Amino acid sequence: MQTKIRYDADSMKTMTVFSSVTGVHAKDIMKTDKLVTFVVDPGTLGRVLGKNAVNIRRLEGLLNRKIKIVEFNPSVDKFVANLILPMRAKQIVHENNCVIITGPDTQTKAKLIGRESSNLKQIKETVNRYFQIEDIKVV
């Protein structure tokens, strides 16, 4: 059973700006100091980006942060694949409440994990908002 996601006033305002710029309702939002990640429904990514990614550049200017758009997928392995884009994994397997990401090379594995596992923690936190996962491993 997933916990209910609650938003503060600032997140709600950001989601409203997102909707007015792109014409697409954001399913979810996650903020860090440097990045705002929006999760959108399947099939809406093209509308969100706009022609030549003009909507993303406009949002980055309005919000003063980098923007990442992730297309939701009800399959945990496909959602993780969307989440780690533009990096590609050789294989993503979901078994025994654990997601195992097989990286194609050591450089990609290092980027997936991040300094002090920061990227891996962020991936796990995002995935846990929608799926009950105990752990995510990069091999």
N, C-alpha and C positions, 0 to 999 in steps of 0.2 A: 504494500500500500504506500503510494507516494504521498509526501506531505504537500499540503496546499502551498502554492507559490504566492507570496505577498510582495507587493511593490510599494515603494515609498513615493512621495509626491514628485520627486525629481525624475524617477524612472517613468512614471506615468506621463510626465511632460515630454520626456525624450521619446516615448512611444508615440505620442500624438504628433510630434514633429516628424518622426519617421513616416507615419501614415500620410501626413499632408504632403510630404515631398515625393513619396513613392506611389501613393494610391493603394498601398497594400497594408493590411493589418498585420502587425508583428505578433507572433505567437508568444514570444518571450524575449527578455532582454537581460543581459549580464554586463556589468560595468567593472572595469578596473581603471587604474590611473591613466593608462595610455590607450585603452581599447574599449570599444563598445561592441558587443556581439549581439546581433539580432537573430532570432530563430523565426523562420517563416514557414508557411504551409508548403507542401510539395507542389511543384509546378508554378510557383510564383517568383522564382529567382530572377528570371529574365525581366519581368516587369519592375522588380525592385532595382535591378542594376540600371535600367534605362539604356538608351542608345549611347554607346561608347562609355558606359559606366558613369554618365553624367550625374545620376542621382546620388551615387556614393560620394563623388567629389563634393557635391553640394552639401550633403550631410556632414562630411568631415569638416567642412568650413563652418557650418552652423554649430556643430558640437565641439569643435576644437580637439578632436580625438580621431584616431584611426577607427575605421568601421570594418567589421567582419560580418558577413551574412552567411548563415547556415540554414540549409534546407532540411526541415524535419523529415524523418522517415520512421515509420512504426517498427522497423526492424533495427535492433540495436547495432548490429554490425554495419549496416548501411548508414545509419546515423553517425556512427564513429567515423566512417570513411568521409562523409560530408563535413564533419567537424574538423578533421585534420587537413582538409584541402588547403593549399595547393600541394601539400606533400601527399605522396601515394605510398600505400603499404602493399607489400607482396600479398599478404593475406590478413584478414581480420576474422577471428573465430570467437564465438560466444559459447562457452561451455561451463557448467557448474557455477553459475553466477559470477563468472570471470570473463573478461574480454582480453584476448591475447592478440596484440598487434605485431605482426612480423614485418620488420623494416627491410627494405631492399639493400641498404648499406649502412655502415656505421655512422655516417654523417646524418642521415635521415633519422636514425634511432636517437642520436644525440639531440637533434632538434625536437623530436617528439617528447623526450624526457625533460629537457631544459635544465638550466642551472638550478641546482638544489631541488630538482624534480618539480619545478614550478609549472612547467607546461603540462606535465602528466597530472598534477593535482588539479589544474584547471579543467582538463579534459574529463577527469573523473567526476569533478563537481558538476559539470554540465550534464554529463550522461546520467548522473544520479537524480537529476531533476525530473527525468522521464522514465527511467528504468531502474529496477532494483539490481544493482551490481555491487558485488563485494570488493572487487579489485580490477584494475586494468594493468596489464603487463606489456612491456615492449621487449621483444626478443629479436 
